[in-house]
Amino acid sequence: MPNERIVYAYEMHLDGRKISVSLVTMQIKPAGPGRATLKVTEQGAFLDGYDDAGSRESGTGFLLEKLGASLSD
């Protein structure tokens, strides 16, 4: 949705095998002058017993921190 939501899908591979597929929704809402809130929802299917949602959450947090740092420079 323009100016409100970003939706994307991706898949991860490890050693040539597909280990997961995900659908991500990032919802952006105004939170006052010059501010916004971001809500991230990820739905994933883990394949071949490779279930490591903790690493996925950590990686997403890392990328969002880098994005925030680049926007504040």
NORHU-V834358 format. One record per residue. N is the residue number from 1. RES is the residue in one letter. PSI is psi in whole degrees, 0 to 359 (999 if undefined). OMEGA is omega in radians with two decimals (999 if undefined). BURIAL is 1 if it has 9 or more other ideal C-beta (glycine too) atoms within 8 Angstrom, else 0. Layout:
N;RES;PSI;OMEGA;BURIAL  N;RES;PSI;OMEGA;BURIAL
//
This chain:
1;M;126;-3.14;0  2;P;136;3.08;0  3;N;14;-3.13;0  4;E;320;-2.98;0  5;R;140;3.03;0  6;I;130;3.12;0  7;V;131;3.10;0  8;Y;159;3.11;0  9;A;150;3.07;0  10;Y;164;3.06;0  11;E;152;3.13;0  12;M;144;3.12;1  13;H;147;3.08;0  14;L;121;-3.13;0  15;D;42;3.07;0  16;G;359;3.10;0  17;R;144;3.06;0  18;K;124;-3.10;0  19;I;343;3.10;1  20;S;160;2.98;1  21;V;145;-3.08;1  22;S;151;2.99;1  23;L;124;-3.06;1  24;V;136;3.02;1  25;T;127;3.07;1  26;M;115;-3.11;1  27;Q;126;-3.08;1  28;I;127;3.14;1  29;K;143;3.08;0  30;P;145;3.13;0  31;A;39;-3.13;0  32;G;174;-3.10;0  33;P;122;3.10;0  34;G;14;-3.09;0  35;R;158;3.09;0  36;A;158;3.00;0  37;T;150;-3.14;0  38;L;125;3.07;0  39;K;123;-3.12;0  40;V;126;3.08;1  41;T;125;3.12;0  42;E;128;3.06;1  43;Q;124;-3.06;0  44;G;151;2.99;1  45;A;119;-3.13;0  46;F;131;-3.00;1  47;L;155;3.07;1  48;D;34;3.09;0  49;G;8;-3.13;0  50;Y;88;-3.08;1  51;D;98;-3.10;0  52;D;63;-3.11;0  53;A;330;3.13;0  54;G;317;3.10;0  55;S;322;3.13;0  56;R;315;3.13;1  57;E;317;3.12;0  58;S;316;3.13;0  59;G;319;3.11;0  60;T;318;3.10;1  61;G;318;3.11;0  62;F;313;-3.13;0  63;L;321;3.13;0  64;L;323;3.07;1  65;E;318;3.11;0  66;K;320;3.09;0  67;L;312;3.12;0  68;G;318;3.13;0  69;A;321;-3.12;0  70;S;331;3.13;0  71;L;336;-3.10;0  72;S;352;3.14;0  73;D;999;999;0
//
